[in-house]
Amino acid sequence: MGLLESVTATFVKQSREILGENLVGVYLHGSAAMGCLNEKKSDIDLLTVVDMALPDAIKRRYMDMVVGLNADVPGKGVELSVVRKNVCKPFLYPTPFELHFSAAHLQWYKANPSDYIDKMQGTDRDLAAHFMITYHRGKRLCGKEIKDVFEQVDREFYFDSIWNDIKDAEEEIMADPTYMILNLCRVLAYKKDGLILSKQEGGNWGVGNVPGKYHGLILQALDEYVSGQAPAWNEGCAHDYAAYMIGRIRG
């Protein structure tokens, strides 16, 4: 059994044990669902859907389970959102969530679990993108079928969600060049051709649809995404690329 299969099987088993009849389903999205998971760099993206709101005690048990599982996952670990079924269909935007976890929040939870559970609630614009990918390309790990739980996300909401991720690319591209370079490609691919792509697929689309002077930059990002070996970036070219892509996406 590979890493992905082992992690998701454990996650499903423990989700059933903790959530019981409240569990509607568990769904895989992101690069793992689209066949381009890089175990050294990618996170494993999961959505848990429940019927009813979760009491704090259940949130604590669930978070302890996720944090324990995350420790055994290389790369960026597990990224999880728990949502109620009544925000999935009909889709509500910005989307409320019951609980969220990513590696970025690990130390906060470890330092003060009660504070984390008390404050980790609200709405998340990223969920529009997660739901859209789940609806079109996600995988059901347990529970109800995807089309019974999720619906097509309006183009306006999906675009707002993915735009929010790259809108500051001109200033931020060198903070994580590979992520931003490939993400700009997949956002433009959606704006231009209505395609719902992974970052890796977006980069491949970019090589065929973005001016040739940026191909080297995109190919560097694709190579780094697969190999994990950071190249020597041309910062001037990267900023020029970001400005060009933002202009195309805005246009």
N, C-alpha and C positions, 0 to 999 in steps of 0.2 A: 504494500500500500504506500503510495507516494505521500508527500507532505500535505498537499491540498486535501486529499481524500481523508487522511488521518485527522487533520484539524477539523474539517467540516463534520466528519462522523462524530467526533467527540462533542463538538458544539451542539449538534442536533440532539444527541442523547441527553446532554445535561440541560438543554433548553426544555426538553419535554419533562424532565424530572422536576425542574424548578417552577416552570410556568403551568404545567398541567393542562387542564381544559381551557385555560385562557389563551393558549398558544394557537394562533391561526396558521402560521407557517413560517419557515425560514428560507431565505432566498439569497443566492449568490449573485453578485453583479461585479462590475469593474473588470480589470484585466484577467482575473481568474476565470470569469464566466466567458470571456471573449477569446480565450485560448492563447494569451500572450503574457502569462504570469512569469515574472522574473523573481525567483525565490530569494535572490540576494537584495533586491531593491523594492519590489512591489509590496503592497499590503493586500491582505485578504479581506475583501469588502463584503459585508453581510448585512442583511436587513431581517429583523425579527418583527413580525406583525402579531399583535395581540388584540383581543376583543375589548378588554376593560383596562382602565388605568391601573398602574402597578403601585401597590403600597410600598413605602420606603424600605420595609424589611425585605421584600422580594427584590427590590432594586439592589440592595446591598448584597444579597446572595448571588444575584445575576452578575453584578460587577466583579465580585470575588472570583467567580467562575471564569469570566472573560480575562481578567488580569492574570490568573493562573495559566490559562491557555496561551495568552499572548507571550508569556515568558519562553515558550517553546517554539515560537515562530520567528525565523530569521527575517532580515530585511526590515520593513516598516511595521511588521506585526499585523494585528487585527484592527480593522476599522468597522465599527458596529453602530447602527442606529436601531432603536426600538420605537415603533410607531403603532398607533391604534388603527384598526381596519377602517374606521369611519373617516379617516383623513386620506385614505388611498383611493376610494371610489364611492362617491365623487371626490376627485382630487381637490385638495385644499392648498392654496399657496398664498404666502409662505407657509410651509408645512410644519405643524406642531410635532414634537417628538416627546416620547416618554423618557428616553435615556440615550446617551451617546458616549462612545468611547473611541479614542485613538491614542496612539503612542504619545502624542503631544500632551495628553492629559494624565499620563501615568503617574508622574510624581505628585501631582495635585491629589489624585485619589489616594495614593499611598500615605501621604502626609495627613490628610483630613477627609476620610471617607464620608462622614456626615455632611460636611460642608459641600463636598462634590455632589452628593445626591440631592441636597437641598437646592443647589444652584444650577445643576445641569438639566435645565428644562427650558422650554420656549419654542421658537421656530427656527428653521434652518432652510435657507434658500437652496443649498446644495442638494436637498432631497428631491427637488424636481428633476435634476439630472440623474440621480440614482434611480428614481422610479422609472424614468424614461428608458434607461438602459436595461433595467429589470424587465420592463414590459416587452421590449423588443429582443433582448439578447441574454436575459438573465436565466438562471437555472433554479428550479424548485428543489430544495434539499429535503423538505418535508412539509406536510400540510396541504392546504388548498392550492389548486392550480393558479398560476400567475395571472391569467386573464380573468379569473374569478375574484381576484383580490385587487389588482391594479387596472387602471385604464390609461389610454393614451393621454399624455400630458400635452396641454395646449402649447403650440409653437412659441407663443409669446412668453410663457412661463419657463419653458425649457431654455430658450435663448437667454432670458434674463439670468437664469441660474449659471449657465456656462460662461456668459459674458462677465459675470461677477468674478470669475476665477482668473480672467486674463486682462481685465480693463486697465490695470496698472503695469502692464508688461514693459512699457518703455522705461519705467523707472526700476522695475524689479527683476528684469530678465537675468541679470548676472547672479542673483541670489540662488537660483536653481535653474541653470540654463537648459538642461535637458527637458525638465518638466515643462518649462514655459515655451520652448521652441516647438515641441511636439503638440502641446495643448493648443497653441495658436493655429497649427495646421488643422486640428480636428474641429475647432470652432469655425474656421473658415469653410471647411468641408461641409459642415451643417448649413451655414449661411448660404453658401453657393449652390450646393447640390442636395441638401436635405439628408445627408448621410450621418448615421450615428456610429461613431468609430471609437476604438481604443486609441491611446496615445501613439502606440506603435503603428497602427493602421493609419492614423492621421499623418504621421511622418511619411509613410509610403505614398499616401495621397499627395502630400505636399511636393514630393520630388517630381510628380507629374503635372502639378498645377501651379507651382510658385516659380517665379523667374529663376533662371539658371544660376544667377550670381549668389543665390542663397542655398543652392543644392548641397554644397560642401558643408555648410553649417547644419543643415537638416540631417545629412548622412552622419556627421559626427554625433549628433544627438541620438540617432537611431543606434549607432554602434555602442555608445555609452549606456543606453538603456538596456541593451542585451548583455554587454560584457562587464559593465560596472567600472570600466577603466576611463577615468575622466580625461578628456583631451585638453590640449592647450587652446582655449577659446580665443577667437578674434573678437575682442569686446566691441570694437567699432562696428564690425559687421553685425554683431548680435543686436546692438541698439538700432542700427539701420533696419534690420529685418523686423524687429518689433514694431517700429514706427510704420513700416510698409504694411505689415499684417493688420495692425489696428486700423489703419486707414481703409484697407479692403473690407474688414469686418464692419466697420462703421458705415461704409458706403452702401 
